[in-house]
Amino acid sequence: MFAQCDVVIAAAFNINVCGDPAGGLNITFSWGENRVDAGLVEGFIADFQEELRRVVAL
């Protein structure tokens, strides 16, 4: 899985999505420790996972 690293001049928060022809899906999240509160990002990721599970169950 490829993901964007945290660099000085870049987005404060990154979402990387990679799929394959067989239907596999990888999603990674990265953020700058000093630019974004970890609790905020962890809450976003938890909400994202919950919503993704809901969509997949449809």
Secondary structure as UniProt FT lines:
FT   STRAND          13..19
FT   TURN            21..22
FT   STRAND          25..31
FT   TURN            33..35
FT   HELIX           38..57
//
